[in-house]
Structures are given as C-alpha cells and as structure tokens.
C-alpha cells in the first residue's frame, strides 16, 4: 500500500510516494513551468516597453495630445473673441458725436438761462456780475438744480453778497454753516467758504442731498435747507405742516413772511 500524498502549499515541501522501497522524498511544489510563466510575463511587458518602435509611438501620442489641448484651449477662444472686440471698438464712433452734441446744446441752454437770470436780478438792483451768474448756472447744472431755484436760493440767503454772515455764523452766498459744510466736504475751512465757487458747490450739493432725501420733493428740501431736516422730519412725523414760507421766498412769490438778508 502506497503512502498518501500530502500537499502543504505552494512553495512548501511535499511528500510524494515513489515506491515501497524508496520511501518519502522531499521536493519543491512549485514547478519550473509556473516560474517560467511569471518570468515570461515580466519579460514581455518590460521588453515591449524597451523597444525603440514602441517608445517612438508613446512619444508621438503624448505630443499629439499636448498639441490638441493647446489648440482647443487657446486658439479657438481667441478666434471666437475677435468679432466681439471689433464691435466694441466700432460702437463709440457711432454714439459719441450725438451725445457730445446733446451735451453741448444743453450746456448752451443752461448758460443762456443763467445769463438771463443774472440780467433779471441786476435790473432788480442786485449785484450779480456776469461771472457770478455763470458760476451759479454751471454749479446748479452740476448738481441738477433748476437754475431759477439756484438763483432764488442765493438771493434769499445772501442777496448775492459773498461777504454775508448771519448772526448764527452762516457764511457766504448760500449761507452755509461751517459744520454742515464740513459734513458735506470734510476738511473744508471757514475761510474757504468765502470762495464763491466753493460756497456754491457745497451749498448746491447740500440742496441736492435734501432733494434726494425727500424723494424729489423740492419744496420740502428747501424747507429743510432753511429750518433743518431734523425740524422738518419732526413736524412730518407728528402730522404737521412744516411750511414756513421759505420755499415761496425762494420761488419769488409774495407774502412769504421772510426778509432779504441785506440790500
């Protein structure tokens, strides 16, 4: 009777019966065939990769991919943007002349109105030089103030006298309080408020702020310019009419209850 075959596993020793008289022999379970299969697999991959022809194909493939990415990523978008750039460059040439003509016409009209108002107030006895009239008109246009309102405010506040100073310290053509002026333009000094252009600029800027605050209600804005926005807001909150006649004074109406600063 032959002894039974005992297999311990791959690479381990196994006992194989060779005959009654020869006993057990120890030999390797892994055969030469199995080792050769693994070696051939490694050699086939590495050998293939080392061949010049295969390497040339791999390099050519990589170069083709790089060229393709560069072409799609850069060239195509550049071609697609060219028409847009051309249209943007052409557009201003069609629009600018018309806009320039409109602005020129508007400025001419505003200056003519300022000259007319200056002449009108001079006939009433106010000292309004052509230069001052022009400055009032230009500054009013800058802040989108009606020229008649601008001239009326300067008349009501100072009678067009830049040296005017109120008993409470308001200064210049638009009778600005220094505190209000520095709130509108931080750093401005009291002496700078004596400059007509500076005074008109800050005064009309403040009036524009009030017009915007009261959502375009010019009358309320004028009342706030005279009485202060806090007083006007308090009256409105209590359901009272804040009108004290100042707006009518600016508009040139009679029976407004105000007196000119000085004649």
Secondary structure, 3 states (H helix, E strand, C coil): CCCCCECCCCCCEEEEECCCCCCEEEEECCCHHHHHHHHHHHHHHHHHHHCHHHHHHHHHHHHHHHHHHHHHHHHHHHHHHHHHHHHHHHHHHHHHHHHHHHHHHHHHHHHHHHHHHHHHHHHCCCCCCHHHHHHHHHHHHHCCCCHHHHHHHHHHHHCCCCCCECCCCCECCCCECHHHHHHHCCCCCCHHHHCHHHHHHHHHHHHHHHHHHCCCCHHHHHHHHHHCHHHHHHHHHCCCCCCCCHHHHHHCCCCCCCCCCCC
